[in-house]
């Protein structure tokens, strides 16, 4: 099992839209709007490293109105 967090910056006012889109991604276990350097944090879980990478690269980064991301992969998930 692979686990990590994706910090997301989005267009101004797009937070609710991005949260709704993230809810449609099965690997996204939770997502929250945040205050600070990033607008949203999403928790991911995937069966394989390839699935994890594909989710970040193709399902999250490609969402319209996403400006940038930072991925924090958990080193030793339980």
mmCIF file of the N, C-alpha and C atoms, coordinates in Angstrom:
data_MODEL
# 
_entry.id   MODEL 
# 
loop_
_atom_site.group_PDB 
_atom_site.id 
_atom_site.type_symbol 
_atom_site.label_atom_id 
_atom_site.label_alt_id 
_atom_site.label_comp_id 
_atom_site.label_asym_id 
_atom_site.label_entity_id 
_atom_site.label_seq_id 
_atom_site.pdbx_PDB_ins_code 
_atom_site.Cartn_x 
_atom_site.Cartn_y 
_atom_site.Cartn_z 
_atom_site.occupancy 
_atom_site.B_iso_or_equiv 
_atom_site.pdbx_formal_charge 
_atom_site.auth_seq_id 
_atom_site.auth_comp_id 
_atom_site.auth_asym_id 
_atom_site.auth_atom_id 
_atom_site.pdbx_PDB_model_num 
ATOM 1   N N  . UNK A 1 1  ? 0.851   -1.184 0.000   1.00 0.00 ? 1  UNK A N  1 
ATOM 2   C CA . UNK A 1 1  ? 0.000   0.000  0.000   1.00 0.00 ? 1  UNK A CA 1 
ATOM 3   C C  . UNK A 1 1  ? 0.890   1.239  0.000   1.00 0.00 ? 1  UNK A C  1 
ATOM 4   N N  . UNK A 1 2  ? 0.596   2.169  -0.863  1.00 0.00 ? 2  UNK A N  1 
ATOM 5   C CA . UNK A 1 2  ? 1.315   3.445  -0.943  1.00 0.00 ? 2  UNK A CA 1 
ATOM 6   C C  . UNK A 1 2  ? 0.420   4.539  -0.382  1.00 0.00 ? 2  UNK A C  1 
ATOM 7   N N  . UNK A 1 3  ? 1.028   5.473  0.350   1.00 0.00 ? 3  UNK A N  1 
ATOM 8   C CA . UNK A 1 3  ? 0.259   6.538  0.979   1.00 0.00 ? 3  UNK A CA 1 
ATOM 9   C C  . UNK A 1 3  ? 1.031   7.837  0.860   1.00 0.00 ? 3  UNK A C  1 
ATOM 10  N N  . UNK A 1 4  ? 0.301   8.956  0.722   1.00 0.00 ? 4  UNK A N  1 
ATOM 11  C CA . UNK A 1 4  ? 0.951   10.249 0.652   1.00 0.00 ? 4  UNK A CA 1 
ATOM 12  C C  . UNK A 1 4  ? -0.054  11.378 0.692   1.00 0.00 ? 4  UNK A C  1 
ATOM 13  N N  . UNK A 1 5  ? 0.467   12.586 0.589   1.00 0.00 ? 5  UNK A N  1 
ATOM 14  C CA . UNK A 1 5  ? -0.344  13.790 0.626   1.00 0.00 ? 5  UNK A CA 1 
ATOM 15  C C  . UNK A 1 5  ? 0.046   14.667 -0.553  1.00 0.00 ? 5  UNK A C  1 
ATOM 16  N N  . UNK A 1 6  ? -0.943  15.293 -1.158  1.00 0.00 ? 6  UNK A N  1 
ATOM 17  C CA . UNK A 1 6  ? -0.682  16.221 -2.253  1.00 0.00 ? 6  UNK A CA 1 
ATOM 18  C C  . UNK A 1 6  ? -1.171  17.596 -1.815  1.00 0.00 ? 6  UNK A C  1 
ATOM 19  N N  . UNK A 1 7  ? -0.244  18.561 -1.819  1.00 0.00 ? 7  UNK A N  1 
ATOM 20  C CA . UNK A 1 7  ? -0.572  19.947 -1.511  1.00 0.00 ? 7  UNK A CA 1 
ATOM 21  C C  . UNK A 1 7  ? -0.857  20.636 -2.838  1.00 0.00 ? 7  UNK A C  1 
ATOM 22  N N  . UNK A 1 8  ? -1.963  21.328 -2.921  1.00 0.00 ? 8  UNK A N  1 
ATOM 23  C CA . UNK A 1 8  ? -2.439  21.869 -4.197  1.00 0.00 ? 8  UNK A CA 1 
ATOM 24  C C  . UNK A 1 8  ? -2.647  23.371 -4.107  1.00 0.00 ? 8  UNK A C  1 
ATOM 25  N N  . UNK A 1 9  ? -2.143  24.092 -5.091  1.00 0.00 ? 9  UNK A N  1 
ATOM 26  C CA . UNK A 1 9  ? -2.491  25.495 -5.306  1.00 0.00 ? 9  UNK A CA 1 
ATOM 27  C C  . UNK A 1 9  ? -3.425  25.537 -6.501  1.00 0.00 ? 9  UNK A C  1 
ATOM 28  N N  . UNK A 1 10 ? -4.478  26.333 -6.379  1.00 0.00 ? 10 UNK A N  1 
ATOM 29  C CA . UNK A 1 10 ? -5.459  26.420 -7.458  1.00 0.00 ? 10 UNK A CA 1 
ATOM 30  C C  . UNK A 1 10 ? -5.797  27.881 -7.748  1.00 0.00 ? 10 UNK A C  1 
ATOM 31  N N  . UNK A 1 11 ? -6.548  28.085 -8.812  1.00 0.00 ? 11 UNK A N  1 
ATOM 32  C CA . UNK A 1 11 ? -7.011  29.424 -9.150  1.00 0.00 ? 11 UNK A CA 1 
ATOM 33  C C  . UNK A 1 11 ? -7.841  29.982 -7.998  1.00 0.00 ? 11 UNK A C  1 
ATOM 34  N N  . UNK A 1 12 ? -7.819  31.284 -7.849  1.00 0.00 ? 12 UNK A N  1 
ATOM 35  C CA . UNK A 1 12 ? -8.595  31.950 -6.811  1.00 0.00 ? 12 UNK A CA 1 
ATOM 36  C C  . UNK A 1 12 ? -10.074 31.589 -6.936  1.00 0.00 ? 12 UNK A C  1 
ATOM 37  N N  . UNK A 1 13 ? -10.654 31.092 -5.850  1.00 0.00 ? 13 UNK A N  1 
ATOM 38  C CA . UNK A 1 13 ? -12.069 30.747 -5.835  1.00 0.00 ? 13 UNK A CA 1 
ATOM 39  C C  . UNK A 1 13 ? -12.394 29.367 -6.370  1.00 0.00 ? 13 UNK A C  1 
ATOM 40  N N  . UNK A 1 14 ? -11.384 28.569 -6.731  1.00 0.00 ? 14 UNK A N  1 
ATOM 41  C CA . UNK A 1 14 ? -11.635 27.245 -7.316  1.00 0.00 ? 14 UNK A CA 1 
ATOM 42  C C  . UNK A 1 14 ? -11.595 26.115 -6.288  1.00 0.00 ? 14 UNK A C  1 
ATOM 43  N N  . UNK A 1 15 ? -11.432 26.445 -5.022  1.00 0.00 ? 15 UNK A N  1 
ATOM 44  C CA . UNK A 1 15 ? -11.258 25.420 -3.996  1.00 0.00 ? 15 UNK A CA 1 
ATOM 45  C C  . UNK A 1 15 ? -12.418 24.420 -3.941  1.00 0.00 ? 15 UNK A C  1 
ATOM 46  N N  . UNK A 1 16 ? -13.640 24.903 -3.926  1.00 0.00 ? 16 UNK A N  1 
ATOM 47  C CA . UNK A 1 16 ? -14.793 24.004 -3.837  1.00 0.00 ? 16 UNK A CA 1 
ATOM 48  C C  . UNK A 1 16 ? -14.889 23.107 -5.070  1.00 0.00 ? 16 UNK A C  1 
ATOM 49  N N  . UNK A 1 17 ? -14.614 23.653 -6.232  1.00 0.00 ? 17 UNK A N  1 
ATOM 50  C CA . UNK A 1 17 ? -14.624 22.869 -7.467  1.00 0.00 ? 17 UNK A CA 1 
ATOM 51  C C  . UNK A 1 17 ? -13.589 21.755 -7.395  1.00 0.00 ? 17 UNK A C  1 
ATOM 52  N N  . UNK A 1 18 ? -12.366 22.081 -6.963  1.00 0.00 ? 18 UNK A N  1 
ATOM 53  C CA . UNK A 1 18 ? -11.294 21.091 -6.886  1.00 0.00 ? 18 UNK A CA 1 
ATOM 54  C C  . UNK A 1 18 ? -11.641 20.001 -5.865  1.00 0.00 ? 18 UNK A C  1 
ATOM 55  N N  . UNK A 1 19 ? -12.169 20.385 -4.719  1.00 0.00 ? 19 UNK A N  1 
ATOM 56  C CA . UNK A 1 19 ? -12.568 19.401 -3.701  1.00 0.00 ? 19 UNK A CA 1 
ATOM 57  C C  . UNK A 1 19 ? -13.595 18.429 -4.283  1.00 0.00 ? 19 UNK A C  1 
ATOM 58  N N  . UNK A 1 20 ? -14.581 18.939 -4.997  1.00 0.00 ? 20 UNK A N  1 
ATOM 59  C CA . UNK A 1 20 ? -15.613 18.071 -5.598  1.00 0.00 ? 20 UNK A CA 1 
ATOM 60  C C  . UNK A 1 20 ? -14.998 17.127 -6.631  1.00 0.00 ? 20 UNK A C  1 
ATOM 61  N N  . UNK A 1 21 ? -14.061 17.611 -7.416  1.00 0.00 ? 21 UNK A N  1 
ATOM 62  C CA . UNK A 1 21 ? -13.390 16.761 -8.402  1.00 0.00 ? 21 UNK A CA 1 
ATOM 63  C C  . UNK A 1 21 ? -12.538 15.693 -7.715  1.00 0.00 ? 21 UNK A C  1 
ATOM 64  N N  . UNK A 1 22 ? -11.858 16.055 -6.633  1.00 0.00 ? 22 UNK A N  1 
ATOM 65  C CA . UNK A 1 22 ? -11.035 15.094 -5.906  1.00 0.00 ? 22 UNK A CA 1 
ATOM 66  C C  . UNK A 1 22 ? -11.879 13.976 -5.305  1.00 0.00 ? 22 UNK A C  1 
ATOM 67  N N  . UNK A 1 23 ? -13.117 14.283 -4.895  1.00 0.00 ? 23 UNK A N  1 
ATOM 68  C CA . UNK A 1 23 ? -14.015 13.260 -4.341  1.00 0.00 ? 23 UNK A CA 1 
ATOM 69  C C  . UNK A 1 23 ? -14.324 12.166 -5.351  1.00 0.00 ? 23 UNK A C  1 
ATOM 70  N N  . UNK A 1 24 ? -14.150 12.444 -6.635  1.00 0.00 ? 24 UNK A N  1 
ATOM 71  C CA . UNK A 1 24 ? -14.421 11.471 -7.694  1.00 0.00 ? 24 UNK A CA 1 
ATOM 72  C C  . UNK A 1 24 ? -13.234 10.540 -7.957  1.00 0.00 ? 24 UNK A C  1 
ATOM 73  N N  . UNK A 1 25 ? -12.101 10.821 -7.362  1.00 0.00 ? 25 UNK A N  1 
ATOM 74  C CA . UNK A 1 25 ? -10.892 10.011 -7.559  1.00 0.00 ? 25 UNK A CA 1 
ATOM 75  C C  . UNK A 1 25 ? -10.831 8.967  -6.446  1.00 0.00 ? 25 UNK A C  1 
ATOM 76  N N  . UNK A 1 26 ? -10.936 7.672  -6.784  1.00 0.00 ? 26 UNK A N  1 
ATOM 77  C CA . UNK A 1 26 ? -10.993 6.639  -5.729  1.00 0.00 ? 26 UNK A CA 1 
ATOM 78  C C  . UNK A 1 26 ? -9.780  6.611  -4.801  1.00 0.00 ? 26 UNK A C  1 
ATOM 79  N N  . UNK A 1 27 ? -8.623  6.994  -5.289  1.00 0.00 ? 27 UNK A N  1 
ATOM 80  C CA . UNK A 1 27 ? -7.417  6.957  -4.468  1.00 0.00 ? 27 UNK A CA 1 
ATOM 81  C C  . UNK A 1 27 ? -7.345  8.107  -3.466  1.00 0.00 ? 27 UNK A C  1 
ATOM 82  N N  . UNK A 1 28 ? -8.167  9.121  -3.627  1.00 0.00 ? 28 UNK A N  1 
ATOM 83  C CA . UNK A 1 28 ? -8.190  10.247 -2.691  1.00 0.00 ? 28 UNK A CA 1 
ATOM 84  C C  . UNK A 1 28 ? -9.100  9.868  -1.514  1.00 0.00 ? 28 UNK A C  1 
ATOM 85  N N  . UNK A 1 29 ? -8.495  9.736  -0.349  1.00 0.00 ? 29 UNK A N  1 
ATOM 86  C CA . UNK A 1 29 ? -9.240  9.313  0.842   1.00 0.00 ? 29 UNK A CA 1 
ATOM 87  C C  . UNK A 1 29 ? -9.855  10.490 1.591   1.00 0.00 ? 29 UNK A C  1 
ATOM 88  N N  . UNK A 1 30 ? -9.223  11.661 1.507   1.00 0.00 ? 30 UNK A N  1 
ATOM 89  C CA . UNK A 1 30 ? -9.779  12.868 2.114   1.00 0.00 ? 30 UNK A CA 1 
ATOM 90  C C  . UNK A 1 30 ? -9.123  14.070 1.459   1.00 0.00 ? 30 UNK A C  1 
ATOM 91  N N  . UNK A 1 31 ? -9.823  15.206 1.518   1.00 0.00 ? 31 UNK A N  1 
ATOM 92  C CA . UNK A 1 31 ? -9.293  16.451 0.957   1.00 0.00 ? 31 UNK A CA 1 
ATOM 93  C C  . UNK A 1 31 ? -9.889  17.616 1.737   1.00 0.00 ? 31 UNK A C  1 
ATOM 94  N N  . UNK A 1 32 ? -9.047  18.607 2.005   1.00 0.00 ? 32 UNK A N  1 
ATOM 95  C CA . UNK A 1 32 ? -9.462  19.739 2.816   1.00 0.00 ? 32 UNK A CA 1 
ATOM 96  C C  . UNK A 1 32 ? -8.941  21.047 2.240   1.00 0.00 ? 32 UNK A C  1 
ATOM 97  N N  . UNK A 1 33 ? -9.735  22.098 2.359   1.00 0.00 ? 33 UNK A N  1 
ATOM 98  C CA . UNK A 1 33 ? -9.282  23.447 2.044   1.00 0.00 ? 33 UNK A CA 1 
ATOM 99  C C  . UNK A 1 33 ? -8.442  23.910 3.226   1.00 0.00 ? 33 UNK A C  1 
ATOM 100 N N  . UNK A 1 34 ? -7.295  24.545 2.946   1.00 0.00 ? 34 UNK A N  1 
ATOM 101 C CA . UNK A 1 34 ? -6.395  24.987 3.999   1.00 0.00 ? 34 UNK A CA 1 
ATOM 102 C C  . UNK A 1 34 ? -6.082  26.476 3.854   1.00 0.00 ? 34 UNK A C  1 
ATOM 103 N N  . UNK A 1 35 ? -5.591  27.052 4.926   1.00 0.00 ? 35 UNK A N  1 
ATOM 104 C CA . UNK A 1 35 ? -5.077  28.414 4.904   1.00 0.00 ? 35 UNK A CA 1 
ATOM 105 C C  . UNK A 1 35 ? -3.562  28.317 4.994   1.00 0.00 ? 35 UNK A C  1 
ATOM 106 N N  . UNK A 1 36 ? -2.861  29.088 4.215   1.00 0.00 ? 36 UNK A N  1 
ATOM 107 C CA . UNK A 1 36 ? -1.401  29.056 4.240   1.00 0.00 ? 36 UNK A CA 1 
ATOM 108 C C  . UNK A 1 36 ? -0.848  29.050 2.833   1.00 0.00 ? 36 UNK A C  1 
ATOM 109 N N  . UNK A 1 37 ? 0.305   28.431 2.671   1.00 0.00 ? 37 UNK A N  1 
ATOM 110 C CA . UNK A 1 37 ? 1.006   28.435 1.389   1.00 0.00 ? 37 UNK A CA 1 
ATOM 111 C C  . UNK A 1 37 ? 0.274   27.634 0.315   1.00 0.00 ? 37 UNK A C  1 
ATOM 112 N N  . UNK A 1 38 ? -0.546  26.651 0.717   1.00 0.00 ? 38 UNK A N  1 
ATOM 113 C CA . UNK A 1 38 ? -1.305  25.832 -0.231  1.00 0.00 ? 38 UNK A CA 1 
ATOM 114 C C  . UNK A 1 38 ? -2.792  25.982 0.043   1.00 0.00 ? 38 UNK A C  1 
ATOM 115 N N  . UNK A 1 39 ? -3.591  25.753 -0.993  1.00 0.00 ? 39 UNK A N  1 
ATOM 116 C CA . UNK A 1 39 ? -5.045  25.932 -0.892  1.00 0.00 ? 39 UNK A CA 1 
ATOM 117 C C  . UNK A 1 39 ? -5.773  24.676 -0.433  1.00 0.00 ? 39 UNK A C  1 
ATOM 118 N N  . UNK A 1 40 ? -5.240  23.511 -0.814  1.00 0.00 ? 40 UNK A N  1 
ATOM 119 C CA . UNK A 1 40 ? -5.912  22.234 -0.548  1.00 0.00 ? 40 UNK A CA 1 
ATOM 120 C C  . UNK A 1 40 ? -4.860  21.193 -0.189  1.00 0.00 ? 40 UNK A C  1 
ATOM 121 N N  . UNK A 1 41 ? -5.217  20.285 0.720   1.00 0.00 ? 41 UNK A N  1 
ATOM 122 C CA . UNK A 1 41 ? -4.400  19.100 0.978   1.00 0.00 ? 41 UNK A CA 1 
ATOM 123 C C  . UNK A 1 41 ? -5.266  17.876 0.740   1.00 0.00 ? 41 UNK A C  1 
ATOM 124 N N  . UNK A 1 42 ? -4.706  16.909 0.003   1.00 0.00 ? 42 UNK A N  1 
ATOM 125 C CA . UNK A 1 42 ? -5.423  15.672 -0.290  1.00 0.00 ? 42 UNK A CA 1 
ATOM 126 C C  . UNK A 1 42 ? -4.593  14.485 0.184   1.00 0.00 ? 42 UNK A C  1 
ATOM 127 N N  . UNK A 1 43 ? -5.251  13.537 0.838   1.00 0.00 ? 43 UNK A N  1 
ATOM 128 C CA . UNK A 1 43 ? -4.600  12.306 1.279   1.00 0.00 ? 43 UNK A CA 1 
ATOM 129 C C  . UNK A 1 43 ? -4.871  11.223 0.245   1.00 0.00 ? 43 UNK A C  1 
ATOM 130 N N  . UNK A 1 44 ? -3.810  10.551 -0.200  1.00 0.00 ? 44 UNK A N  1 
ATOM 131 C CA . UNK A 1 44 ? -3.933  9.504  -1.207  1.00 0.00 ? 44 UNK A CA 1 
ATOM 132 C C  . UNK A 1 44 ? -3.526  8.154  -0.640  1.00 0.00 ? 44 UNK A C  1 
ATOM 133 N N  . UNK A 1 45 ? -4.199  7.106  -1.118  1.00 0.00 ? 45 UNK A N  1 
ATOM 134 C CA . UNK A 1 45 ? -3.792  5.734  -0.871  1.00 0.00 ? 45 UNK A CA 1 
ATOM 135 C C  . UNK A 1 45 ? -3.943  4.979  -2.175  1.00 0.00 ? 45 UNK A C  1 
ATOM 136 N N  . UNK A 1 46 ? -2.915  4.216  -2.528  1.00 0.00 ? 46 UNK A N  1 
ATOM 137 C CA . UNK A 1 46 ? -2.946  3.434  -3.756  1.00 0.00 ? 46 UNK A CA 1 
ATOM 138 C C  . UNK A 1 46 ? -2.313  2.077  -3.494  1.00 0.00 ? 46 UNK A C  1 
ATOM 139 N N  . UNK A 1 47 ? -2.711  1.081  -4.260  1.00 0.00 ? 47 UNK A N  1 
ATOM 140 C CA . UNK A 1 47 ? -2.184  -0.269 -4.073  1.00 0.00 ? 47 UNK A CA 1 
ATOM 141 C C  . UNK A 1 47 ? -0.730  -0.382 -4.485  1.00 0.00 ? 47 UNK A C  1 
ATOM 142 N N  . UNK A 1 48 ? -0.339  0.347  -5.548  1.00 0.00 ? 48 UNK A N  1 
ATOM 143 C CA . UNK A 1 48 ? 1.028   0.248  -6.059  1.00 0.00 ? 48 UNK A CA 1 
ATOM 144 C C  . UNK A 1 48 ? 1.630   1.642  -6.226  1.00 0.00 ? 48 UNK A C  1 
ATOM 145 N N  . UNK A 1 49 ? 2.953   1.692  -6.322  1.00 0.00 ? 49 UNK A N  1 
ATOM 146 C CA . UNK A 1 49 ? 3.631   2.953  -6.566  1.00 0.00 ? 49 UNK A CA 1 
ATOM 147 C C  . UNK A 1 49 ? 3.234   3.519  -7.929  1.00 0.00 ? 49 UNK A C  1 
ATOM 148 N N  . UNK A 1 50 ? 3.074   2.653  -8.915  1.00 0.00 ? 50 UNK A N  1 
ATOM 149 C CA . UNK A 1 50 ? 2.662   3.111  -10.247 1.00 0.00 ? 50 UNK A CA 1 
ATOM 150 C C  . UNK A 1 50 ? 1.272   3.751  -10.202 1.00 0.00 ? 50 UNK A C  1 
ATOM 151 N N  . UNK A 1 51 ? 0.344   3.138  -9.479  1.00 0.00 ? 51 UNK A N  1 
ATOM 152 C CA . UNK A 1 51 ? -1.003  3.704  -9.337  1.00 0.00 ? 51 UNK A CA 1 
ATOM 153 C C  . UNK A 1 51 ? -0.942  5.046  -8.612  1.00 0.00 ? 51 UNK A C  1 
ATOM 154 N N  . UNK A 1 52 ? -0.115  5.130  -7.576  1.00 0.00 ? 52 UNK A N  1 
ATOM 155 C CA . UNK A 1 52 ? 0.059   6.382  -6.839  1.00 0.00 ? 52 UNK A CA 1 
ATOM 156 C C  . UNK A 1 52 ? 0.555   7.473  -7.777  1.00 0.00 ? 52 UNK A C  1 
ATOM 157 N N  . UNK A 1 53 ? 1.625   7.167  -8.521  1.00 0.00 ? 53 UNK A N  1 
ATOM 158 C CA . UNK A 1 53 ? 2.211   8.143  -9.446  1.00 0.00 ? 53 UNK A CA 1 
ATOM 159 C C  . UNK A 1 53 ? 1.224   8.567  -10.525 1.00 0.00 ? 53 UNK A C  1 
ATOM 160 N N  . UNK A 1 54 ? 0.484   7.615  -11.076 1.00 0.00 ? 54 UNK A N  1 
ATOM 161 C CA . UNK A 1 54 ? -0.485  7.924  -12.127 1.00 0.00 ? 54 UNK A CA 1 
ATOM 162 C C  . UNK A 1 54 ? -1.620  8.803  -11.588 1.00 0.00 ? 54 UNK A C  1 
ATOM 163 N N  . UNK A 1 55 ? -2.026  8.550  -10.359 1.00 0.00 ? 55 UNK A N  1 
ATOM 164 C CA . UNK A 1 55 ? -3.085  9.362  -9.756  1.00 0.00 ? 55 UNK A CA 1 
ATOM 165 C C  . UNK A 1 55 ? -2.636  10.814 -9.631  1.00 0.00 ? 55 UNK A C  1 
ATOM 166 N N  . UNK A 1 56 ? -1.432  11.014 -9.139  1.00 0.00 ? 56 UNK A N  1 
ATOM 167 C CA . UNK A 1 56 ? -0.921  12.382 -8.986  1.00 0.00 ? 56 UNK A CA 1 
ATOM 168 C C  . UNK A 1 56 ? -0.745  13.036 -10.351 1.00 0.00 ? 56 UNK A C  1 
ATOM 169 N N  . UNK A 1 57 ? -0.063  12.346 -11.251 1.00 0.00 ? 57 UNK A N  1 
ATOM 170 C CA . UNK A 1 57 ? 0.301   12.942 -12.539 1.00 0.00 ? 57 UNK A CA 1 
ATOM 171 C C  . UNK A 1 57 ? -0.891  13.172 -13.465 1.00 0.00 ? 57 UNK A C  1 
ATOM 172 N N  . UNK A 1 58 ? -1.820  12.230 -13.493 1.00 0.00 ? 58 UNK A N  1 
ATOM 173 C CA . UNK A 1 58 ? -2.888  12.316 -14.489 1.00 0.00 ? 58 UNK A CA 1 
ATOM 174 C C  . UNK A 1 58 ? -4.266  12.675 -13.942 1.00 0.00 ? 58 UNK A C  1 
ATOM 175 N N  . UNK A 1 59 ? -4.536  12.343 -12.694 1.00 0.00 ? 59 UNK A N  1 
ATOM 176 C CA . UNK A 1 59 ? -5.867  12.616 -12.152 1.00 0.00 ? 59 UNK A CA 1 
ATOM 177 C C  . UNK A 1 59 ? -5.927  13.889 -11.313 1.00 0.00 ? 59 UNK A C  1 
ATOM 178 N N  . UNK A 1 60 ? -4.814  14.317 -10.734 1.00 0.00 ? 60 UNK A N  1 
ATOM 179 C CA . UNK A 1 60 ? -4.819  15.515 -9.898  1.00 0.00 ? 60 UNK A CA 1 
ATOM 180 C C  . UNK A 1 60 ? -4.189  16.692 -10.626 1.00 0.00 ? 60 UNK A C  1 
ATOM 181 N N  . UNK A 1 61 ? -2.969  16.525 -11.106 1.00 0.00 ? 61 UNK A N  1 
ATOM 182 C CA . UNK A 1 61 ? -2.288  17.643 -11.778 1.00 0.00 ? 61 UNK A CA 1 
ATOM 183 C C  . UNK A 1 61 ? -3.003  18.094 -13.044 1.00 0.00 ? 61 UNK A C  1 
ATOM 184 N N  . UNK A 1 62 ? -3.750  17.199 -13.672 1.00 0.00 ? 62 UNK A N  1 
ATOM 185 C CA . UNK A 1 62 ? -4.460  17.557 -14.905 1.00 0.00 ? 62 UNK A CA 1 
ATOM 186 C C  . UNK A 1 62 ? -5.829  18.180 -14.671 1.00 0.00 ? 62 UNK A C  1 
ATOM 187 N N  . UNK A 1 63 ? -6.269  18.282 -13.419 1.00 0.00 ? 63 UNK A N  1 
ATOM 188 C CA . UNK A 1 63 ? -7.556  18.931 -13.158 1.00 0.00 ? 63 UNK A CA 1 
ATOM 189 C C  . UNK A 1 63 ? -7.484  20.393 -13.589 1.00 0.00 ? 63 UNK A C  1 
ATOM 190 N N  . UNK A 1 64 ? -8.540  20.849 -14.248 1.00 0.00 ? 64 UNK A N  1 
ATOM 191 C CA . UNK A 1 64 ? -8.554  22.260 -14.614 1.00 0.00 ? 64 UNK A CA 1 
ATOM 192 C C  . UNK A 1 64 ? -8.580  23.099 -13.343 1.00 0.00 ? 64 UNK A C  1 
ATOM 193 N N  . UNK A 1 65 ? -7.915  24.236 -13.390 1.00 0.00 ? 65 UNK A N  1 
ATOM 194 C CA . UNK A 1 65 ? -7.830  25.210 -12.306 1.00 0.00 ? 65 UNK A CA 1 
ATOM 195 C C  . UNK A 1 65 ? -6.800  24.842 -11.237 1.00 0.00 ? 65 UNK A C  1 
ATOM 196 N N  . UNK A 1 66 ? -6.100  23.693 -11.392 1.00 0.00 ? 66 UNK A N  1 
ATOM 197 C CA . UNK A 1 66 ? -4.959  23.386 -10.533 1.00 0.00 ? 66 UNK A CA 1 
ATOM 198 C C  . UNK A 1 66 ? -3.761  24.124 -11.105 1.00 0.00 ? 66 UNK A C  1 
ATOM 199 N N  . UNK A 1 67 ? -3.107  24.927 -10.269 1.00 0.00 ? 67 UNK A N  1 
ATOM 200 C CA . UNK A 1 67 ? -1.958  25.722 -10.702 1.00 0.00 ? 67 UNK A CA 1 
ATOM 201 C C  . UNK A 1 67 ? -0.652  24.977 -10.446 1.00 0.00 ? 67 UNK A C  1 
ATOM 202 N N  . UNK A 1 68 ? -0.502  24.391 -9.246  1.00 0.00 ? 68 UNK A N  1 
ATOM 203 C CA . UNK A 1 68 ? 0.715   23.655 -8.917  1.00 0.00 ? 68 UNK A CA 1 
ATOM 204 C C  . UNK A 1 68 ? 0.419   22.663 -7.798  1.00 0.00 ? 68 UNK A C  1 
ATOM 205 N N  . UNK A 1 69 ? 1.322   21.685 -7.659  1.00 0.00 ? 69 UNK A N  1 
ATOM 206 C CA . UNK A 1 69 ? 1.183   20.689 -6.592  1.00 0.00 ? 69 UNK A CA 1 
ATOM 207 C C  . UNK A 1 69 ? 2.541   20.402 -5.972  1.00 0.00 ? 69 UNK A C  1 
ATOM 208 N N  . UNK A 1 70 ? 2.509   19.872 -4.753  1.00 0.00 ? 70 UNK A N  1 
ATOM 209 C CA . UNK A 1 70 ? 3.682   19.311 -4.106  1.00 0.00 ? 70 UNK A CA 1 
ATOM 210 C C  . UNK A 1 70 ? 3.245   17.987 -3.485  1.00 0.00 ? 70 UNK A C  1 
ATOM 211 N N  . UNK A 1 71 ? 3.951   16.930 -3.827  1.00 0.00 ? 71 UNK A N  1 
ATOM 212 C CA . UNK A 1 71 ? 3.593   15.602 -3.333  1.00 0.00 ? 71 UNK A CA 1 
ATOM 213 C C  . UNK A 1 71 ? 4.527   15.201 -2.208  1.00 0.00 ? 71 UNK A C  1 
ATOM 214 N N  . UNK A 1 72 ? 3.935   14.719 -1.114  1.00 0.00 ? 72 UNK A N  1 
ATOM 215 C CA . UNK A 1 72 ? 4.669   14.229 0.045   1.00 0.00 ? 72 UNK A CA 1 
ATOM 216 C C  . UNK A 1 72 ? 4.308   12.761 0.218   1.00 0.00 ? 72 UNK A C  1 
ATOM 217 N N  . UNK A 1 73 ? 5.190   11.882 -0.206  1.00 0.00 ? 73 UNK A N  1 
ATOM 218 C CA . UNK A 1 73 ? 4.930   10.451 -0.115  1.00 0.00 ? 73 UNK A CA 1 
ATOM 219 C C  . UNK A 1 73 ? 5.399   9.945  1.239   1.00 0.00 ? 73 UNK A C  1 
ATOM 220 N N  . UNK A 1 74 ? 4.563   9.185  1.906   1.00 0.00 ? 74 UNK A N  1 
ATOM 221 C CA . UNK A 1 74 ? 4.898   8.607  3.195   1.00 0.00 ? 74 UNK A CA 1 
ATOM 222 C C  . UNK A 1 74 ? 5.952   7.528  2.981   1.00 0.00 ? 74 UNK A C  1 
ATOM 223 N N  . UNK A 1 75 ? 7.027   7.567  3.766   1.00 0.00 ? 75 UNK A N  1 
ATOM 224 C CA . UNK A 1 75 ? 8.154   6.656  3.578   1.00 0.00 ? 75 UNK A CA 1 
ATOM 225 C C  . UNK A 1 75 ? 7.815   5.217  3.971   1.00 0.00 ? 75 UNK A C  1 
ATOM 226 N N  . UNK A 1 76 ? 7.175   5.036  5.095   1.00 0.00 ? 76 UNK A N  1 
ATOM 227 C CA . UNK A 1 76 ? 6.866   3.685  5.587   1.00 0.00 ? 76 UNK A CA 1 
ATOM 228 C C  . UNK A 1 76 ? 5.414   3.602  6.026   1.00 0.00 ? 76 UNK A C  1 
ATOM 229 N N  . UNK A 1 77 ? 4.477   3.518  5.061   1.00 0.00 ? 77 UNK A N  1 
ATOM 230 C CA . UNK A 1 77 ? 3.065   3.459  5.455   1.00 0.00 ? 77 UNK A CA 1 
ATOM 231 C C  . UNK A 1 77 ? 2.760   2.177  6.232   1.00 0.00 ? 77 UNK A C  1 
ATOM 232 N N  . UNK A 1 78 ? 1.817   2.270  7.130   1.00 0.00 ? 78 UNK A N  1 
ATOM 233 C CA . UNK A 1 78 ? 1.430   1.109  7.943   1.00 0.00 ? 78 UNK A CA 1 
ATOM 234 C C  . UNK A 1 78 ? 0.594   0.151  7.150   1.00 0.00 ? 78 UNK A C  1 
# 
